Amino acid sequence: MDKQQEQIIDDAWSRESIMEVEISIIERMIGCRTVEAVEASISYAQFLRLSGLNNDNYPLFLRLLEVENHWVIDSLVGVKDPFLYLSSIHPNNYIILSSYRLLTAWHPGGIYPKTLAIILGVLQASFSSPKDGFKIYSVSINDVNNLGKHLNKELGQDDPNNRCILDILDRLGSLAGTSTDANIEQMARQSNSIRTFFFDKRKKMEDIIPQVLLVKSDYIAKEIAPDKVFVD
C-alpha cells in the first residue's frame, strides 16, 4: 500500500471516528434490546468482574448498573455481597452523584433489588459520618425523596433494602439542628419525616413524598432474557 492510499484511509477513518463507532456498538449492546445484546452484555459484565474493580475503571461498573437486566447484573456481581460491591472505592462526589442520579431515574420496583442494594451500599458508606459525607456531596430534598421512594412499606423494616434506606435517612436526619444552613435543615427534617411515615401504619408515603415519584414499575416486565446463560 502506497502513502497516498494510506492517507486516503486515514482521512476516511481517524482514530476518533473508529472509537465513536466502537462506543456506539457498546451502547447498543448494553441497551439490552435484543437477545444477542443481552448475551453480549452478560459476557462484557463477566469480563469486567474478572478484570477487577479499581479506581481507574469503576465508572464502567456504574455505567453497567444502568442496564435493566438482572442477568447482566448477576454476571457483574458474581457471589459478592451487593451492599459491599463498591466498598473498595473511596466515597467521592462522582460516585455519590451517580448513585442519586440512578435512584432518580428508577421507578419504585422498576429496578433489580440487587442493583438497588449496590447503590444503597455506596450511600450508606458515604454517609457513615453524615457531616463528612455532606462535605463531599450536598444532599438535597429531591435526593432524599428519590431515596425514600424506594422504600417498600409492605415488606417492612426487616427487608434488607428497606433497612439500608432507613439507616441512610436516619443518618441524614441526624443533621437536623446542627447547622444554620436552611437547606441542610430542610433536608434533614424531610429525612426524618419519611422515616416517621414509613413506620406509622396510619400514614401513606404519598403524603410525604410527591406522588409522581411513587409511580411503580416492574423490572421483570421490561427484561429480555438470554437464550443461553454461561455459568463460570
ChimeraX commands (.cxc) that place a marker at each C-alpha (Angstrom):
marker #1 position 0.00,0.00,0.00 radius 0.5
marker #1 position 1.48,3.34,-1.02 radius 0.5
marker #1 position 1.45,6.51,1.06 radius 0.5
marker #1 position -1.39,8.03,-0.99 radius 0.5
marker #1 position -3.68,5.07,-0.22 radius 0.5
marker #1 position -2.71,5.22,3.46 radius 0.5
marker #1 position -3.59,8.91,3.53 radius 0.5
marker #1 position -6.99,8.23,1.97 radius 0.5
marker #1 position -7.74,5.65,4.65 radius 0.5
marker #1 position -6.52,7.96,7.43 radius 0.5
marker #1 position -8.71,10.76,6.11 radius 0.5
marker #1 position -11.77,8.49,5.99 radius 0.5
marker #1 position -11.22,6.70,9.31 radius 0.5
marker #1 position -9.42,8.60,12.03 radius 0.5
marker #1 position -8.76,7.01,15.41 radius 0.5
marker #1 position -11.51,9.19,16.88 radius 0.5
marker #1 position -14.10,8.12,14.32 radius 0.5
marker #1 position -13.29,4.44,14.91 radius 0.5
marker #1 position -13.68,4.98,18.67 radius 0.5
marker #1 position -17.05,6.62,18.07 radius 0.5
marker #1 position -18.20,3.52,16.18 radius 0.5
marker #1 position -16.92,1.27,18.97 radius 0.5
marker #1 position -18.73,3.32,21.62 radius 0.5
marker #1 position -21.93,3.26,19.56 radius 0.5
marker #1 position -21.78,-0.53,19.34 radius 0.5
marker #1 position -21.16,-0.89,23.09 radius 0.5
marker #1 position -24.04,1.46,23.87 radius 0.5
marker #1 position -26.38,-0.61,21.68 radius 0.5
marker #1 position -25.10,-3.76,23.34 radius 0.5
marker #1 position -25.72,-2.63,26.91 radius 0.5
marker #1 position -29.12,-1.31,25.87 radius 0.5
marker #1 position -30.14,-4.99,26.02 radius 0.5
marker #1 position -32.96,-4.60,23.50 radius 0.5
marker #1 position -32.25,-7.91,21.75 radius 0.5
marker #1 position -31.31,-11.40,22.87 radius 0.5
marker #1 position -27.92,-11.01,21.19 radius 0.5
marker #1 position -27.29,-7.72,23.01 radius 0.5
marker #1 position -28.22,-9.28,26.36 radius 0.5
marker #1 position -25.87,-12.21,25.85 radius 0.5
marker #1 position -23.05,-9.89,24.77 radius 0.5
marker #1 position -23.67,-7.68,27.82 radius 0.5
marker #1 position -23.54,-10.70,30.12 radius 0.5
marker #1 position -20.12,-11.60,28.69 radius 0.5
marker #1 position -18.96,-7.98,28.95 radius 0.5
marker #1 position -20.09,-7.80,32.59 radius 0.5
marker #1 position -18.25,-11.02,33.35 radius 0.5
marker #1 position -15.11,-9.64,31.68 radius 0.5
marker #1 position -15.27,-6.50,33.84 radius 0.5
marker #1 position -15.77,-8.56,37.00 radius 0.5
marker #1 position -12.82,-10.80,36.23 radius 0.5
marker #1 position -10.70,-7.76,35.34 radius 0.5
marker #1 position -11.29,-6.40,38.84 radius 0.5
marker #1 position -12.83,-3.22,40.18 radius 0.5
marker #1 position -10.46,-0.33,40.86 radius 0.5
marker #1 position -10.30,3.47,41.00 radius 0.5
marker #1 position -9.47,3.67,37.30 radius 0.5
marker #1 position -12.40,1.66,35.93 radius 0.5
marker #1 position -15.25,1.95,38.46 radius 0.5
marker #1 position -17.23,4.38,36.21 radius 0.5
marker #1 position -17.63,1.47,33.77 radius 0.5
marker #1 position -19.17,-0.60,36.56 radius 0.5
marker #1 position -21.51,2.28,37.42 radius 0.5
marker #1 position -22.50,2.52,33.74 radius 0.5
marker #1 position -23.42,-1.17,33.70 radius 0.5
marker #1 position -25.64,-0.67,36.74 radius 0.5
marker #1 position -27.92,1.30,34.42 radius 0.5
marker #1 position -28.60,-1.89,32.47 radius 0.5
marker #1 position -32.13,-3.01,33.25 radius 0.5
marker #1 position -31.44,-6.71,33.03 radius 0.5
marker #1 position -30.83,-8.87,36.08 radius 0.5
marker #1 position -28.83,-11.49,34.17 radius 0.5
marker #1 position -26.27,-8.82,33.32 radius 0.5
marker #1 position -26.14,-7.58,36.92 radius 0.5
marker #1 position -25.73,-11.12,38.26 radius 0.5
marker #1 position -22.81,-11.61,35.86 radius 0.5
marker #1 position -21.26,-8.34,37.05 radius 0.5
marker #1 position -21.66,-9.00,40.78 radius 0.5
marker #1 position -20.97,-12.72,40.96 radius 0.5
marker #1 position -21.09,-14.05,44.54 radius 0.5
marker #1 position -20.11,-10.77,46.22 radius 0.5
marker #1 position -22.45,-9.08,48.71 radius 0.5
marker #1 position -24.11,-6.32,46.64 radius 0.5
marker #1 position -24.13,-3.91,49.60 radius 0.5
marker #1 position -20.32,-4.17,49.68 radius 0.5
marker #1 position -19.78,-4.37,45.94 radius 0.5
marker #1 position -18.31,-0.86,45.55 radius 0.5
marker #1 position -16.87,-0.66,49.06 radius 0.5
marker #1 position -13.30,-0.57,47.76 radius 0.5
marker #1 position -13.97,2.80,46.11 radius 0.5
marker #1 position -13.48,5.70,48.49 radius 0.5
marker #1 position -16.57,7.98,48.65 radius 0.5
marker #1 position -16.32,10.88,46.25 radius 0.5
marker #1 position -18.63,13.38,44.60 radius 0.5
marker #1 position -18.81,11.45,41.33 radius 0.5
marker #1 position -19.90,8.14,42.81 radius 0.5
marker #1 position -22.43,9.74,45.17 radius 0.5
marker #1 position -23.89,11.95,42.43 radius 0.5
marker #1 position -24.10,8.94,40.10 radius 0.5
marker #1 position -25.89,6.97,42.81 radius 0.5
marker #1 position -28.53,9.65,43.34 radius 0.5
marker #1 position -28.99,10.01,39.57 radius 0.5
marker #1 position -29.75,6.30,39.34 radius 0.5
marker #1 position -32.19,6.48,42.25 radius 0.5
marker #1 position -33.89,9.38,40.48 radius 0.5
marker #1 position -34.08,7.57,37.14 radius 0.5
marker #1 position -35.50,4.34,38.57 radius 0.5
marker #1 position -39.16,3.93,39.47 radius 0.5
marker #1 position -40.04,2.05,42.66 radius 0.5
marker #1 position -39.99,-1.65,41.79 radius 0.5
marker #1 position -38.53,-0.85,38.39 radius 0.5
marker #1 position -35.01,-1.93,39.19 radius 0.5
marker #1 position -33.47,-5.25,40.20 radius 0.5
marker #1 position -33.24,-5.33,44.03 radius 0.5
marker #1 position -29.57,-6.41,43.83 radius 0.5
marker #1 position -28.78,-3.33,41.72 radius 0.5
marker #1 position -30.57,-1.12,44.22 radius 0.5
marker #1 position -28.60,-2.75,47.04 radius 0.5
marker #1 position -25.30,-1.83,45.35 radius 0.5
marker #1 position -26.27,1.85,45.20 radius 0.5
marker #1 position -27.59,1.84,48.75 radius 0.5
marker #1 position -24.30,0.35,49.91 radius 0.5
marker #1 position -22.46,3.29,48.34 radius 0.5
marker #1 position -24.66,5.84,50.11 radius 0.5
marker #1 position -24.55,4.03,53.42 radius 0.5
marker #1 position -20.76,4.06,53.36 radius 0.5
marker #1 position -20.61,7.65,52.12 radius 0.5
marker #1 position -22.78,8.94,54.95 radius 0.5
marker #1 position -21.49,6.72,57.75 radius 0.5
marker #1 position -20.39,10.11,59.06 radius 0.5
marker #1 position -23.19,12.44,57.88 radius 0.5
marker #1 position -21.18,15.64,58.27 radius 0.5
marker #1 position -18.21,14.27,56.37 radius 0.5
marker #1 position -20.46,12.83,53.67 radius 0.5
marker #1 position -22.27,16.14,53.28 radius 0.5
marker #1 position -18.94,17.89,52.73 radius 0.5
marker #1 position -18.36,15.61,49.74 radius 0.5
marker #1 position -21.88,15.88,48.35 radius 0.5
marker #1 position -24.66,18.26,49.41 radius 0.5
marker #1 position -27.79,16.13,49.63 radius 0.5
marker #1 position -30.99,17.94,48.60 radius 0.5
marker #1 position -34.62,17.36,49.50 radius 0.5
marker #1 position -35.10,15.99,46.00 radius 0.5
marker #1 position -32.31,13.47,46.63 radius 0.5
marker #1 position -33.95,12.40,49.88 radius 0.5
marker #1 position -37.34,11.98,48.19 radius 0.5
marker #1 position -35.81,9.87,45.42 radius 0.5
marker #1 position -34.15,7.72,48.05 radius 0.5
marker #1 position -37.28,7.39,50.15 radius 0.5
marker #1 position -39.48,6.47,47.19 radius 0.5
marker #1 position -37.72,3.09,47.01 radius 0.5
marker #1 position -39.00,2.11,50.45 radius 0.5
marker #1 position -41.48,-0.74,50.20 radius 0.5
marker #1 position -43.81,-0.34,53.17 radius 0.5
marker #1 position -45.40,-3.75,52.53 radius 0.5
marker #1 position -42.10,-5.54,53.17 radius 0.5
marker #1 position -41.46,-3.83,56.50 radius 0.5
marker #1 position -38.19,-2.76,58.11 radius 0.5
marker #1 position -36.64,-6.24,58.03 radius 0.5
marker #1 position -36.26,-6.14,54.26 radius 0.5
marker #1 position -32.52,-5.54,53.60 radius 0.5
marker #1 position -33.05,-2.67,51.17 radius 0.5
marker #1 position -35.66,-1.04,53.40 radius 0.5
marker #1 position -33.36,-1.35,56.38 radius 0.5
marker #1 position -30.49,0.27,54.48 radius 0.5
marker #1 position -32.65,3.15,53.20 radius 0.5
marker #1 position -33.97,3.79,56.71 radius 0.5
marker #1 position -30.42,3.80,58.07 radius 0.5
marker #1 position -29.28,6.35,55.47 radius 0.5
marker #1 position -32.32,8.54,56.19 radius 0.5
marker #1 position -31.61,8.28,59.91 radius 0.5
marker #1 position -28.04,9.45,59.41 radius 0.5
marker #1 position -29.09,12.35,57.19 radius 0.5
marker #1 position -31.83,13.20,59.65 radius 0.5
marker #1 position -29.27,13.45,62.43 radius 0.5
marker #1 position -28.05,16.68,60.81 radius 0.5
marker #1 position -31.23,18.44,61.95 radius 0.5
marker #1 position -30.39,21.26,64.35 radius 0.5
marker #1 position -26.65,21.08,63.63 radius 0.5
marker #1 position -26.39,23.84,61.04 radius 0.5
marker #1 position -27.63,27.33,60.31 radius 0.5
marker #1 position -27.92,26.35,56.63 radius 0.5
marker #1 position -31.64,26.25,55.81 radius 0.5
marker #1 position -31.11,23.70,53.02 radius 0.5
marker #1 position -29.43,21.24,55.37 radius 0.5
marker #1 position -32.14,21.71,57.97 radius 0.5
marker #1 position -34.96,21.15,55.48 radius 0.5
marker #1 position -33.24,18.09,54.01 radius 0.5
marker #1 position -32.70,16.59,57.46 radius 0.5
marker #1 position -36.28,17.22,58.53 radius 0.5
marker #1 position -37.59,15.62,55.35 radius 0.5
marker #1 position -35.40,12.58,56.01 radius 0.5
marker #1 position -36.86,12.22,59.48 radius 0.5
marker #1 position -40.40,12.75,58.21 radius 0.5
marker #1 position -40.05,9.99,55.60 radius 0.5
marker #1 position -38.88,7.57,58.29 radius 0.5
marker #1 position -41.82,8.55,60.50 radius 0.5
marker #1 position -44.34,7.99,57.71 radius 0.5
marker #1 position -42.81,4.61,56.91 radius 0.5
marker #1 position -43.19,3.35,60.48 radius 0.5
marker #1 position -46.66,4.84,61.03 radius 0.5
marker #1 position -49.22,2.42,59.58 radius 0.5
marker #1 position -51.86,5.16,59.59 radius 0.5
marker #1 position -49.88,7.33,57.18 radius 0.5
marker #1 position -49.29,6.94,53.45 radius 0.5
marker #1 position -45.96,7.60,51.78 radius 0.5
marker #1 position -47.62,9.77,49.12 radius 0.5
marker #1 position -48.47,12.25,51.87 radius 0.5
marker #1 position -44.76,12.96,52.45 radius 0.5
marker #1 position -43.18,12.10,49.08 radius 0.5
marker #1 position -44.54,13.65,45.83 radius 0.5
marker #1 position -46.93,11.13,44.31 radius 0.5
marker #1 position -45.35,11.44,40.86 radius 0.5
marker #1 position -42.20,9.85,42.29 radius 0.5
marker #1 position -44.11,6.87,43.67 radius 0.5
marker #1 position -45.38,5.58,40.34 radius 0.5
marker #1 position -44.45,1.90,40.39 radius 0.5
marker #1 position -42.83,-0.17,37.69 radius 0.5
marker #1 position -41.78,-3.80,37.25 radius 0.5
marker #1 position -38.23,-4.53,36.20 radius 0.5
marker #1 position -39.08,-8.09,35.15 radius 0.5
marker #1 position -41.70,-6.92,32.66 radius 0.5
marker #1 position -39.09,-4.89,30.76 radius 0.5
marker #1 position -36.39,-7.55,30.58 radius 0.5
marker #1 position -35.31,-9.58,27.58 radius 0.5
marker #1 position -34.00,-13.00,28.57 radius 0.5
marker #1 position -30.86,-14.50,27.04 radius 0.5
marker #1 position -31.14,-17.77,25.10 radius 0.5
marker #1 position -28.00,-19.06,26.79 radius 0.5
marker #1 position -26.57,-18.32,30.23 radius 0.5
marker #1 position -22.97,-19.38,30.77 radius 0.5
marker #1 position -22.02,-20.34,34.32 radius 0.5
marker #1 position -18.42,-19.73,35.32 radius 0.5
marker link #1:1,2 radius 0.2
marker link #1:2,3 radius 0.2
marker link #1:3,4 radius 0.2
marker link #1:4,5 radius 0.2
marker link #1:5,6 radius 0.2
marker link #1:6,7 radius 0.2
marker link #1:7,8 radius 0.2
marker link #1:8,9 radius 0.2
marker link #1:9,10 radius 0.2
marker link #1:10,11 radius 0.2
marker link #1:11,12 radius 0.2
marker link #1:12,13 radius 0.2
marker link #1:13,14 radius 0.2
marker link #1:14,15 radius 0.2
marker link #1:15,16 radius 0.2
marker link #1:16,17 radius 0.2
marker link #1:17,18 radius 0.2
marker link #1:18,19 radius 0.2
marker link #1:19,20 radius 0.2
marker link #1:20,21 radius 0.2
marker link #1:21,22 radius 0.2
marker link #1:22,23 radius 0.2
marker link #1:23,24 radius 0.2
marker link #1:24,25 radius 0.2
marker link #1:25,26 radius 0.2
marker link #1:26,27 radius 0.2
marker link #1:27,28 radius 0.2
marker link #1:28,29 radius 0.2
marker link #1:29,30 radius 0.2
marker link #1:30,31 radius 0.2
marker link #1:31,32 radius 0.2
marker link #1:32,33 radius 0.2
marker link #1:33,34 radius 0.2
marker link #1:34,35 radius 0.2
marker link #1:35,36 radius 0.2
marker link #1:36,37 radius 0.2
marker link #1:37,38 radius 0.2
marker link #1:38,39 radius 0.2
marker link #1:39,40 radius 0.2
marker link #1:40,41 radius 0.2
marker link #1:41,42 radius 0.2
marker link #1:42,43 radius 0.2
marker link #1:43,44 radius 0.2
marker link #1:44,45 radius 0.2
marker link #1:45,46 radius 0.2
marker link #1:46,47 radius 0.2
marker link #1:47,48 radius 0.2
marker link #1:48,49 radius 0.2
marker link #1:49,50 radius 0.2
marker link #1:50,51 radius 0.2
marker link #1:51,52 radius 0.2
marker link #1:52,53 radius 0.2
marker link #1:53,54 radius 0.2
marker link #1:54,55 radius 0.2
marker link #1:55,56 radius 0.2
marker link #1:56,57 radius 0.2
marker link #1:57,58 radius 0.2
marker link #1:58,59 radius 0.2
marker link #1:59,60 radius 0.2
marker link #1:60,61 radius 0.2
marker link #1:61,62 radius 0.2
marker link #1:62,63 radius 0.2
marker link #1:63,64 radius 0.2
marker link #1:64,65 radius 0.2
marker link #1:65,66 radius 0.2
marker link #1:66,67 radius 0.2
marker link #1:67,68 radius 0.2
marker link #1:68,69 radius 0.2
marker link #1:69,70 radius 0.2
marker link #1:70,71 radius 0.2
marker link #1:71,72 radius 0.2
marker link #1:72,73 radius 0.2
marker link #1:73,74 radius 0.2
marker link #1:74,75 radius 0.2
marker link #1:75,76 radius 0.2
marker link #1:76,77 radius 0.2
marker link #1:77,78 radius 0.2
marker link #1:78,79 radius 0.2
marker link #1:79,80 radius 0.2
marker link #1:80,81 radius 0.2
marker link #1:81,82 radius 0.2
marker link #1:82,83 radius 0.2
marker link #1:83,84 radius 0.2
marker link #1:84,85 radius 0.2
marker link #1:85,86 radius 0.2
marker link #1:86,87 radius 0.2
marker link #1:87,88 radius 0.2
marker link #1:88,89 radius 0.2
marker link #1:89,90 radius 0.2
marker link #1:90,91 radius 0.2
marker link #1:91,92 radius 0.2
marker link #1:92,93 radius 0.2
marker link #1:93,94 radius 0.2
marker link #1:94,95 radius 0.2
marker link #1:95,96 radius 0.2
marker link #1:96,97 radius 0.2
marker link #1:97,98 radius 0.2
marker link #1:98,99 radius 0.2
marker link #1:99,100 radius 0.2
marker link #1:100,101 radius 0.2
marker link #1:101,102 radius 0.2
marker link #1:102,103 radius 0.2
marker link #1:103,104 radius 0.2
marker link #1:104,105 radius 0.2
marker link #1:105,106 radius 0.2
marker link #1:106,107 radius 0.2
marker link #1:107,108 radius 0.2
marker link #1:108,109 radius 0.2
marker link #1:109,110 radius 0.2
marker link #1:110,111 radius 0.2
marker link #1:111,112 radius 0.2
marker link #1:112,113 radius 0.2
marker link #1:113,114 radius 0.2
marker link #1:114,115 radius 0.2
marker link #1:115,116 radius 0.2
marker link #1:116,117 radius 0.2
marker link #1:117,118 radius 0.2
marker link #1:118,119 radius 0.2
marker link #1:119,120 radius 0.2
marker link #1:120,121 radius 0.2
marker link #1:121,122 radius 0.2
marker link #1:122,123 radius 0.2
marker link #1:123,124 radius 0.2
marker link #1:124,125 radius 0.2
marker link #1:125,126 radius 0.2
marker link #1:126,127 radius 0.2
marker link #1:127,128 radius 0.2
marker link #1:128,129 radius 0.2
marker link #1:129,130 radius 0.2
marker link #1:130,131 radius 0.2
marker link #1:131,132 radius 0.2
marker link #1:132,133 radius 0.2
marker link #1:133,134 radius 0.2
marker link #1:134,135 radius 0.2
marker link #1:135,136 radius 0.2
marker link #1:136,137 radius 0.2
marker link #1:137,138 radius 0.2
marker link #1:138,139 radius 0.2
marker link #1:139,140 radius 0.2
marker link #1:140,141 radius 0.2
marker link #1:141,142 radius 0.2
marker link #1:142,143 radius 0.2
marker link #1:143,144 radius 0.2
marker link #1:144,145 radius 0.2
marker link #1:145,146 radius 0.2
marker link #1:146,147 radius 0.2
marker link #1:147,148 radius 0.2
marker link #1:148,149 radius 0.2
marker link #1:149,150 radius 0.2
marker link #1:150,151 radius 0.2
marker link #1:151,152 radius 0.2
marker link #1:152,153 radius 0.2
marker link #1:153,154 radius 0.2
marker link #1:154,155 radius 0.2
marker link #1:155,156 radius 0.2
marker link #1:156,157 radius 0.2
marker link #1:157,158 radius 0.2
marker link #1:158,159 radius 0.2
marker link #1:159,160 radius 0.2
marker link #1:160,161 radius 0.2
marker link #1:161,162 radius 0.2
marker link #1:162,163 radius 0.2
marker link #1:163,164 radius 0.2
marker link #1:164,165 radius 0.2
marker link #1:165,166 radius 0.2
marker link #1:166,167 radius 0.2
marker link #1:167,168 radius 0.2
marker link #1:168,169 radius 0.2
marker link #1:169,170 radius 0.2
marker link #1:170,171 radius 0.2
marker link #1:171,172 radius 0.2
marker link #1:172,173 radius 0.2
marker link #1:173,174 radius 0.2
marker link #1:174,175 radius 0.2
marker link #1:175,176 radius 0.2
marker link #1:176,177 radius 0.2
marker link #1:177,178 radius 0.2
marker link #1:178,179 radius 0.2
marker link #1:179,180 radius 0.2
marker link #1:180,181 radius 0.2
marker link #1:181,182 radius 0.2
marker link #1:182,183 radius 0.2
marker link #1:183,184 radius 0.2
marker link #1:184,185 radius 0.2
marker link #1:185,186 radius 0.2
marker link #1:186,187 radius 0.2
marker link #1:187,188 radius 0.2
marker link #1:188,189 radius 0.2
marker link #1:189,190 radius 0.2
marker link #1:190,191 radius 0.2
marker link #1:191,192 radius 0.2
marker link #1:192,193 radius 0.2
marker link #1:193,194 radius 0.2
marker link #1:194,195 radius 0.2
marker link #1:195,196 radius 0.2
marker link #1:196,197 radius 0.2
marker link #1:197,198 radius 0.2
marker link #1:198,199 radius 0.2
marker link #1:199,200 radius 0.2
marker link #1:200,201 radius 0.2
marker link #1:201,202 radius 0.2
marker link #1:202,203 radius 0.2
marker link #1:203,204 radius 0.2
marker link #1:204,205 radius 0.2
marker link #1:205,206 radius 0.2
marker link #1:206,207 radius 0.2
marker link #1:207,208 radius 0.2
marker link #1:208,209 radius 0.2
marker link #1:209,210 radius 0.2
marker link #1:210,211 radius 0.2
marker link #1:211,212 radius 0.2
marker link #1:212,213 radius 0.2
marker link #1:213,214 radius 0.2
marker link #1:214,215 radius 0.2
marker link #1:215,216 radius 0.2
marker link #1:216,217 radius 0.2
marker link #1:217,218 radius 0.2
marker link #1:218,219 radius 0.2
marker link #1:219,220 radius 0.2
marker link #1:220,221 radius 0.2
marker link #1:221,222 radius 0.2
marker link #1:222,223 radius 0.2
marker link #1:223,224 radius 0.2
marker link #1:224,225 radius 0.2
marker link #1:225,226 radius 0.2
marker link #1:226,227 radius 0.2
marker link #1:227,228 radius 0.2
marker link #1:228,229 radius 0.2
marker link #1:229,230 radius 0.2
marker link #1:230,231 radius 0.2
marker link #1:231,232 radius 0.2
view
